[in-house]
C-alpha cells in the first residue's frame, strides 16, 4: 500500500531535503506544498529519482487548512513551516480531524511540550501526532537514553551546537532563535529551577575538530521534558554558537538590549539580521558540530562523565534535524508505530537508527 505524504514547506531548506529523501521510497507518494504553486512545481521538477510521481500543490496554513487536507487526502503530514514559537496547533488539529498522522519539526519549548493537549482527540481518531521531530528533543533524548543507561544516577546534561556560517539559513530558523534572545526562561541548575536569559551566560567549548567556540544559552523543549524523563537530573543546559565571533558577540550585545527592555519584538528584525549575516559568509565555513556531556554516578558510586561529539562538514549540518521526520514517516507508513495520541518526539527513535540515517552524509561522531 502506498502512503500519501504531504510535506508542508516542502520546497524549503528542511522540507526540500525531507521530500527528496522520502521521494525515493517505493511505498510513498510525496506531495510538496507551499504558498507558491510555481515554486512547488519547479522543485518537484528537480526530483528525478522518485519511486512515484512527486506532486506539487499550493497550501497556506494561515487559511483553511481543513479544506486543503480534505482535497489532498494525505495519510501523513510533515509540517516544516516554522517558526513554531507562537504558532498554534491549527495544522495538527486539522490533521487529527482528517484522520491522518502528523509530524512537525518544532523546537519551540511550549509548542512541543504542550502537544499532549491533543492526546485525547488523536487517540479517539486512532492517529499519531508527534511534535519536535528535530535535533531537539529527538536526537538529544536518543543520546541521553543510550549513554545514560550506563549511569546509576544521571545528574547533569550539558550540550550544545556550533553552527556553520555558510550553511543555508532560513528566515524561520532565524526568527525562532530571536524569540528567546535576551528573554528569560527557566532551567534546572543544581537541583533548582533558575531563571536564565537567552544567548547570555557565555561559556567556551573546545571541539576536537573545530577548535574553541563561545556558546550562549538557548531555550529548547528539553529543559522541560528531560527533568521528567530523567528524574535524577540536577542540572541541564543547552547552548549554541554562531561561527563568526563578532556576529555571535553582536547578538549577545543585542540580548542585553532586549533584557533591559530597550528593544522589543526582535523577531521583526529577522529578515534584516539574516541578510546582514549572509554578507560575512566568506569569512566562515560549512562545518558545524554538536556535543553532549553526560555526568553522574555509576553503580559503585564512582563519578563519571561521558562525552559525545559530532562533526558535520560540507554543509550537511542542517540535514541533521530532518532525520527524525524521515524515520518517523517510514515507520508510520509501514505501521511500525502503534501508539495513537499526541506526543513530544522522545523515545520513538533510537540512537543507532538516528546515526545510521546520518551515515551517508559528511558527518562523523565519537564518544569517549
N, C-alpha and C positions, 0 to 999 in steps of 0.2 A: 504494500500500500504506500502511495506517495503522499508525504505530508506537505501541505502548503504553508510556507514560512514567510510571513510578512515582516520586512525589516524597515522600521520607521527611521528615517535619516539614513537610508541605505546607500546613498552616494557620498556620505561624509567620510571623515577620517577613519572613525571606528566602524561605522556601518558598512563602508565600502570593503574593508578587509574581511568582515564577517560574511558579507554577501559573496565575495569572490571565493572564500573558503567553502562555504556551505553549498555553493552552486555546483561544486564537483561531486556532491553526494548523489548517488543514483536514486535514492528514495526520498528526495526533497525537490520541491518546486519553489523557487525563490521569487518573491515579489518585492521589488525595490521601490520604496515610497519616499516621497519628499514633497515639499511645497511646489517645486518646479518640475513639471512633467518633462520639459525639454532636457533638463539635467539628468533626470532618471533615465530617459531614453538614451541619451548619449553614454551614460555609464554602462547600461546594460549591453550596449553595442560593443563594449571593450572586453566583455567576458566571452571567450572563445572556447573554453574547455568545460562548459556546463554539462551536467548529466541530463538536465531537462531545460527547456526554454526558460530564460530569465525574463520576467515581465516587469515593465515599469508602470507606475501609477502615481497620480497626484493625490496627496493627502496632507491636510493641515490639521494638526492635533488641537488647534485652538477653535476649530469649527465643529461640525457634527461628526465626531469620531465614530459614534454608534452606527450611523447610516453607512459610513465608509466600510466598517467591518462587515456589515450585512452584505454589502456589494462584493467585497473581496472574498469573504468566507474563508479566512485562514484557520489552520489548525494550531499554529504557534505564532505569536507576535514577539518580536525583539525590538524593544524601544531604546534607541540610542540617542534620541534628540534631547540633549540637556541644554542648559544646566538644570539639574533636578532640585537644587536648593530653591525652595519657594514654589516648586511646581506641585500641583495636586495630583490626586490619583485618578483623574478622569480617564486616562488611557487604560489603566489597569482595571478599573471598574467596568469599562465598556467591553474589555476582553472577557471578563468573568461573565457578564450578562450574555455575551455572544456564545459562550461555551468554548473558548479557545484558551490555550495555555499562554502565559505572559512571562516575559523575561525583560529586565531592564539593566542598564549599565550604571545605575546611580551610585554616586559616592557621597551624597548628602546625608549627613548623620540622621536627622529627623526623618527624612524620606524613607531611608532603608529600615530604620528601627521600627517605624510605625506601620510598615506594610502589613503587620499582623492584624491591623484593624479590619482587613478584608478577608481574614481567615475563614470566618463562618460562611460568608457568601461564596467564596471559592470552593469550600468543601461541599456545600449544597449543590454546586454546579459540577462537581467532580472534575475540577481543573486545578492546575498548579500555577501559582503566581510567585515568582522569585525576584526579589529586588536586591541590587548590589552585586550583580554578576560581573565583577570587575576585580582589579588587583586587591582592593579593599572593599569588603572583608573576605573575599573568596580565597585569594592566594594566601593572605596573611593567616586566615583560620586554618588552611591546609598545612601551613608551616608549623603553626602552634600545636595543632593536633599531632602532627608527625613527630616533631622533635620534643614536644612537651611530654610525650609518653615516657621519656627516659627520666623524668623528674618525679620524685615523690611529692615535692612541693614546688610548683612553678610560681614564683612570686614577682618576676619582673620581665616585661617585654619592652624592648627599646628598638625601634626600627624606623626606616625612612627610605626616601628615594632621592637620588641626584639626577636631575633631568638633563637632557641634551639640548643645546641651543638650536641645532639645525634640524631637529625633527619637526614634522608637521604639527603645528599647534592650532587647534580650532578655537573659534570665538567662545563656544560653550565651555570648553575646558578653562579658558582664561577667566571667564565670568564666574565659574564655580570656585576658583581659587580666591577671587576677590571678595566673595561673600563672607569669608572669615578673616581676611587680613585686618588686623587691629581690633577685632571684636573678641569679647570674652566667651570662653566655653570651659566646661569642667572636664577634668581627667583625674584618674586615681594616682595619687602620689603618696608613698609611704603609708598606705592603708587608709588615706582620707581623700575625699573629693576636694580638689583645689581648683580655683579659677586661674586660668592662664589665658594668654592672648595670641591670636593668630599671627604667625610669621615673626614672633618675638622669641625670647629665650634662646638666643643663638648659641649653638654648640658646634664644635668642629669634629669631623669624622674623616679618618684616612681610609680610603678604599684601596684595596690591593692593586687594582689596575688603573684607577682614575686619579689617585692621589688624594690630597686633602681637600675637603669641601666644608663650607659653612652650611648649617641646616637650621631652618626655622620651624616653629611649631605649627601643626595643621590639625584641623578638626575633621574627624572621619568617623564612620559608624562604629568602628572597632572600640572606640572609647566608651561606648555604652554597651555594646554586645559582649565584649570579651570578659569583663568582670563577672558577668552572669555565666558565661560558658566555662570560664576557668576561675572558680570561686576562691582559689588560694592566691590569686593575684593581689599584689600590694601597690604596684606601680606599672603604668603603661604610658608610653609616649610615642608619637609618630611625628616625624619632621620631614621637610622637603627642602630642596636646594635648586636654585637657578644656576646654570653653569657659569655665566659671566659674573664675576664678583660684584661689579658696580651695579648691575641690574638687580642682583639679589639684595644688596645693601640699600639700593634705591627703594625697593619695595618694603624693606624693613623700616626705612625712614617714613614712608607713607603710612605704615601701620601705626606709628605714633600719632600722626595727624588724625587718623580715624579714632584711635583710643581716646584722645583728648577732645573729640567731638568737633575738630576743625574741618574735617572732610566727612561728608555723608554720601550715601548711595554710590559707593566706589564702583559697583558693577556697571554703572553708566559710562565709566571711563574705559571699559574693557576694549572696545574697538580701537580707541586711540593708543592705549598702552600696548596692545598686541601689535599694532602697526609700528610703533616705536621700537619694540623689542626686536622685530624682524630686521631692522636696519643693522643690527650687530651680529647677524648670523655668521658672517665670515670670520668673526673672532672666536667662534665656538666650534663644537664638534658634533658628530652624530652618535656619540657614545654616552650611555646612561648606566646607572647602577641602582640596585636595591639591596638593603641589608636588614637582617633581623638578628638581634642578640637576645637569647632566652637565658634567664638566670633563675637559680633556685637550689633546692636541696635534693640530693639523691636519697635512696632508701636508707643508707648508713649514716646520713646526716652530713655528708660532705658537700661543701659549696661548689657549684658547677655553673659554667657559662658555655652555651653553645652558640657559635657564630655561623650564620648563613649569609652568603653574599652572591649576588647575581649581577652579571655584566652584560649589557646589550650593546651591540655595535651595529654599524651600517644603517642606523636609523630605525632599528627594529624594536626599540623600547616601547613605542606606543601600541604595538600589537599585543603586548602582554595583557592589558586589561580586556582585550577582545576574547581571550581564550575561554573564559567561563561560559559566555553566551553560546559559543560554538559547541562546546562539550555538552551543555545542557540541552541545546536544540537537538543534538543527535540522540541523547538519552530519551527525551520526550517523544521524538519521532518513532523511536523503537520500543516505546512503553517500558523503559528501564527505570523510570521514576514512578513509584506507586503512590506517593504521598499527595493527597489532594489538600489544598489550603493555600495560604499566603505566608511566605517565609523570607527572612533575610538569607542571603546566599552563603550560608555556613553549613558545612557537613555534607554537601552534595557532590563535591569533587575532591578526590584525594590528591596529595602532593605528587604522587607518581603520575597520575593522569594529567595533572597540570604541566609538569615538567616534560612529559612525553609530547605534549602538544607544542611546547616551545622548541623542541629539539631541531626541527627543520630550519629554524631561524638562526641568525648570527648572535646567539645568546649562550653564555656559559654560566656555570654556577659551581660553588664549592661550599663545603661545610667543614668546620674544624672545632 
